[in-house]
Amino acid sequence: MLNVENVGKTYPNGVRALEGTSFTVEPGEIVAVIGGSGCGKSTLLRAISGLDRPTRGRIALDGEPITAPHEKIGIVFQEPRLLPWLTVADNVAFGLTDRPMSRRRHRAAGALSRVGLGEKAGVWPRELSGGQAQRVALARALVPQPEVLLLDEPFSALDAFTRVDLQDHLLDLWADLRPMMILVTHDVDEAIVLADRIMVMRSRPGHIFEEIRADIARPRDRNSAAFDHVKSRVLMALDRSLVGERVPEMSAEHPGTGAAMWW
Amino acid sequence: MTVVSMEAAIEPTKAQTPARKRSLARFARPMLGLLVPVVLAAGWEFVVRMGWSTGRLVPPPSRIYAEFEELARSGELLRHVTVTLLRVAAGFAVGTIAGTVLGAIAGYSTMVRRLVDPSLQGLRAVPSIAWIPLFILWLGIFETSKVALIAVGVFFPIYLGVMGAVLSVDRKIVEVGRAFRLSGPAMVRRILLPAVLPAYVIALRSGLGLGWMFVIAAEFMGASEGLGYLLIDGQQLGKPAEIVAAILAFAVLGKITDWMVALAAAPFLRWEDRFTRQEEVVDVER
């Protein structure tokens, strides 16, 4: 169980990026964090990953406080961030240093074929497409079998087809070990397809504005009535979270179904 | 004959021609670069043979070759080449070590960079040949001052290259290392070193080039052996063939040593995403 208790972050320049944020993630749960830009959602994720330390509050995984990157927490960034000097297989095996070579190879090969790139093992990262590279990054994060997988807008740089494909693929991978998953996104559809719970954040200072449960049976149909119902609730919450911010064109009218991207 | 069997009959020639063309092009391209010097040399040889010029100040290729042969047979060439190579090697080693260590520290630590970099940049602005009198006063006329001068020439491009490379390592890649909890040494070995390697190889090669430049300057100053001495000797005794032979030896040695550095680094840089590799990438994707 992951506990975030009253976490806040003030940057050295005085910007209060995050304030009084508390929530709990149960084992096997998928949580999406959504909100306008600058609402502190990436700050929150980086604090949980241990890459940045919060200035206030406490984060704990199964009672153990998180103050630095932890072996049970994996992260996938917006960019694949593959190491260009390692082959695809070596990139996947990057986090497996403490195991013998043959075992590392075996695990990496398994993870690669699990993301559908088994035949790309010996290839350099520069030879991959954007979607393939992000799948390798997913395999790299999953191969040490983390209990928590953090995803920071992982599919936002990809085209719509690849994005939908990878969302489904991510759920497949998640089903193997069912880690807790926290997904930061600005794509409402993505949040609803993937998450059990959607947290809408609001900025100045960043905090959780509303929490919406998505009780839709899996696999989820993006065109079902239940999906649309949750989606309209999320969009309404987003609307209200943006009221009073100086972005009149976004809060003035209710966005149509096509306006799923929130920057 | 059916269409299919016709195609099958045509296929082999179709497949062979582009491959043969490509291998031909691979040989033809460097040959093209040789065309100009070969034509010029042959032309000059012809002019001298015809007696249109004595070739006293500009010796024809045959006379340079004879000089080369003479130097090689008497063992002179090997002696001078060895001495010069040893000087370059020693200066290159010292300059490389100093440049790498200082460059890495200055790139890594803002404090050290603020402290040391302005002075070093100031020293870099001094034409390095200006050091010669001082080095001779300090270190004597023999080997030490020569090696020191070469080391100074090698130091600056390597220092600058390493510092720039360390400074420009992508923060996002370093973060990957942090997320996987790499220790300090592991971070250097698995992230920083490979990330700076391409720039480091370029720095080494330009450092080596400067090393070859400075060895001549060093050997002009009171040397009794070495290729630079051979140049001076040729000038004083009025033997242009000897000068040209020494220059050619410099060219060959410089090219070979540069090529050795590039070749030694190549296996570590196969991952690089360079525009000259475009063809290869397309091949793989197909």
Interface residues (C-beta under 8 A of the other chain):
Chain A: S49 L51 A68 P69 H70 E71 G74 I75 F77 E79 R81 L83 P84 W85 L86 F94 G95 T97 V123 W124 P125 R126 E127
Chain B: K172 I173 E175 V176 R178 A179 F180 R181 A186 R190 I191 P194 A195 L197 F268 R270 W271 E272 D273 V281 V284 E285
